[in-house]
Amino acid sequence: MARGIPKVVLEKLHAVPLFSGCNAKELRQIANLGARLNVRDGTVLTKQGKPGREFFLLLNGAARCLVDGSQVTTFGAGDFFGEMALLDRGPRHATVIAEGPIEVLVLYAGEFDSLMDASPSITRKLLAALAERARANATPRT
């Protein structure tokens, strides 16, 4: 990605729970890994059951999210999906399809791995965010 990262991209990246503990410099490092792509209507971004190797941050537009063929939600600007694929390359839980032309920031797992190897501070913050998320998911809801 070009050196001049728009502030809105950094703000949207900071809103992702996995990256919320990162400072501005770290967010720029993460954003610089990514590729901003313009995607056509109807493009399948993720396919349920297939291995994931990238994370998507929706910058503009909308995308449909389907589980077992049924639409469960619509993603809009600032929404994200595929964050777990950066960490485990596991199977996708949903199919996501562009609904109209969209712009996404895509982070690829291999580049992300290199950043984690090179930046222990980012790695620690990501681990803390994952632990917080796991703890929240394990807490009984009343």
ZILIN-V384519 format. One record per residue. N is the residue number from 1. RES is the residue in one letter. SS is DSSP state (helix for helix, strand for strand, loop for the rest). PSI is psi in radians with two decimals (none if undefined). OMEGA is omega in degrees with one decimal (999 if undefined). Layout:
<<N,RES,SS,PSI,OMEGA> <N,RES,SS,PSI,OMEGA>>
This chain:
<<1,M,loop,2.59,180.0> <2,A,loop,2.70,-176.6> <3,R,loop,-0.70,-178.6> <4,G,loop,1.61,-178.9> <5,I,loop,2.17,179.2> <6,P,loop,2.48,-179.2> <7,K,helix,-0.67,-178.2> <8,V,helix,-0.59,177.8> <9,V,helix,-0.77,179.1> <10,L,helix,-0.68,178.4> <11,E,helix,-0.75,179.7> <12,K,helix,-0.65,177.8> <13,L,helix,-0.71,178.5> <14,H,helix,-0.50,180.0> <15,A,loop,-0.24,176.7> <16,V,loop,2.14,-176.5> <17,P,helix,-0.64,-179.4> <18,L,helix,-0.51,-175.4> <19,F,helix,0.04,-171.9> <20,S,loop,-0.40,178.7> <21,G,loop,-0.09,-176.8> <22,C,loop,2.53,176.7> <23,N,loop,3.11,-175.3> <24,A,helix,-0.72,179.9> <25,K,helix,-0.77,180.0> <26,E,helix,-0.68,177.0> <27,L,helix,-0.66,176.5> <28,R,helix,-0.68,177.5> <29,Q,helix,-0.77,179.8> <30,I,helix,-0.81,-178.9> <31,A,helix,-0.61,179.6> <32,N,helix,-0.37,175.0> <33,L,helix,-0.55,-170.3> <34,G,loop,2.88,174.5> <35,A,strand,2.21,174.4> <36,R,strand,2.13,-176.2> <37,L,strand,2.46,169.2> <38,N,strand,2.21,-173.0> <39,V,strand,2.44,-178.7> <40,R,loop,2.71,174.8> <41,D,loop,2.36,176.1> <42,G,loop,-0.07,179.1> <43,T,loop,2.28,176.2> <44,V,strand,2.04,-178.3> <45,L,strand,-0.70,174.5> <46,T,strand,2.64,179.2> <47,K,loop,2.16,-178.5> <48,Q,loop,2.33,178.0> <49,G,loop,-0.32,178.7> <50,K,loop,2.63,179.3> <51,P,strand,2.53,178.1> <52,G,loop,2.44,179.0> <53,R,loop,0.16,-179.5> <54,E,strand,2.78,179.1> <55,F,strand,2.51,-179.7> <56,F,strand,2.32,171.1> <57,L,strand,2.06,-177.2> <58,L,strand,2.00,-178.4> <59,L,strand,-0.67,179.5> <60,N,strand,2.54,176.4> <61,G,strand,-2.85,-176.7> <62,A,strand,2.71,178.1> <63,A,strand,2.47,177.8> <64,R,strand,2.45,177.3> <65,C,strand,2.10,-178.6> <66,L,strand,2.42,173.6> <67,V,strand,2.18,-176.7> <68,D,loop,0.63,176.0> <69,G,loop,-0.12,179.5> <70,S,strand,2.36,179.5> <71,Q,strand,2.24,179.9> <72,V,strand,-0.43,178.0> <73,T,strand,2.98,171.7> <74,T,strand,2.27,176.8> <75,F,strand,2.51,176.0> <76,G,loop,-3.08,-179.0> <77,A,loop,2.27,-178.7> <78,G,loop,-0.30,176.7> <79,D,loop,2.79,-176.0> <80,F,strand,2.80,176.9> <81,F,strand,2.72,178.8> <82,G,loop,0.17,-176.2> <83,E,loop,-0.57,-179.9> <84,M,loop,-0.45,178.6> <85,A,helix,-0.47,177.2> <86,L,helix,-0.46,-173.2> <87,L,helix,-0.68,-172.2> <88,D,helix,-0.12,180.0> <89,R,loop,0.40,-178.6> <90,G,loop,3.06,-179.0> <91,P,strand,2.56,178.6> <92,R,loop,2.50,178.6> <93,H,loop,-0.20,-175.8> <94,A,loop,2.82,170.5> <95,T,strand,2.31,179.0> <96,V,strand,2.25,-174.9> <97,I,strand,2.31,176.9> <98,A,strand,2.34,178.8> <99,E,strand,1.54,-170.7> <100,G,strand,3.09,177.2> <101,P,strand,2.43,-179.1> <102,I,strand,2.87,172.3> <103,E,strand,2.28,179.9> <104,V,strand,2.68,166.8> <105,L,strand,2.15,-178.9> <106,V,strand,2.22,173.5> <107,L,strand,2.21,-178.9> <108,Y,strand,2.48,-172.5> <109,A,helix,-0.73,-178.1> <110,G,helix,-0.79,177.7> <111,E,helix,-0.69,179.7> <112,F,helix,-0.71,176.6> <113,D,helix,-0.76,179.7> <114,S,helix,-0.70,178.2> <115,L,helix,-0.75,-179.5> <116,M,helix,-0.65,177.3> <117,D,helix,-0.65,-175.4> <118,A,helix,-0.33,-174.3> <119,S,loop,1.55,178.9> <120,P,helix,-0.53,-179.4> <121,S,helix,-0.70,177.2> <122,I,helix,-0.75,180.0> <123,T,helix,-0.79,179.2> <124,R,helix,-0.72,-179.4> <125,K,helix,-0.67,177.4> <126,L,helix,-0.72,178.2> <127,L,helix,-0.70,178.0> <128,A,helix,-0.72,178.7> <129,A,helix,-0.71,177.8> <130,L,helix,-0.72,178.7> <131,A,helix,-0.74,178.8> <132,E,helix,-0.75,179.6> <133,R,helix,-0.76,179.4> <134,A,helix,-0.72,178.9> <135,R,helix,-0.77,179.9> <136,A,helix,-0.69,-179.9> <137,N,helix,-0.44,-178.4> <138,A,helix,-0.24,-178.6> <139,T,loop,2.21,178.5> <140,P,loop,2.42,178.8> <141,R,loop,2.37,-179.7> <142,T,loop,none,999>>
